[in-house]
Amino acid sequence: MSHLEMLETLLLLKGIEGISVKDIGSLTGITDFDYSLFLLSQIEEKTQSLPLKLHYNPITKRFMLMISDERVAQLQEKDLVKSFLPRSVRATLALIVLHNIRKEILTPQLLREERGANVDVLAHLNILVKNDLIELNEKDGVSAIELTNRFLERINTEKIVEKLTKLVKSDKTEEI
């Protein structure tokens, strides 16, 4: 089995845990950083015609194969794939992410004001905490909503900034 085939197999086996450059060196017996990048570029090239894409997580410094956001969106539009979160909870999470990107402290009270009186924000927060997507932490005597490391490792927040900004600017969050 070639180094490239071994690397492909390892990427599939590791899933969202991903692999590091050090793992590639251990796998191939070659600790040259450029060689590791060469192998990764070969995988990236091979996946261009596939729904899988090579993804780098800068927080964990690991590479993984993931289904592209576009492919997931296409399947969701056809109702073939459903999110594990209800739509209204996803809208609440979107506002939390937006505040996080802007580096603004978000409290449950502020979130309640932004989502509106007819949205059960506390129920949404409980669901998000149970799914380890957010946590409530005390900051200066105030309860602040923060994204968990699990969320930040799995979701590329930079990619969704534009979508969230458009969503908030068009004020569609109240419809969701």
Salt bridges, closest charged atoms under 4 A:
GLU8 OE2 - LYS46 NZ 2.59
GLU17 OE2 - LYS14 NZ 3.33
ASP23 OD2 - ARG62 NH2 2.99
ASP69 OD2 - LYS159 NZ 3.79
ASP79 OD1 - LYS82 NZ 3.48
GLU104 OE1 - HIS99 ND1 2.79
GLU114 OE1 - HIS99 NE2 2.88
GLU146 OE2 - LYS139 NZ 2.84
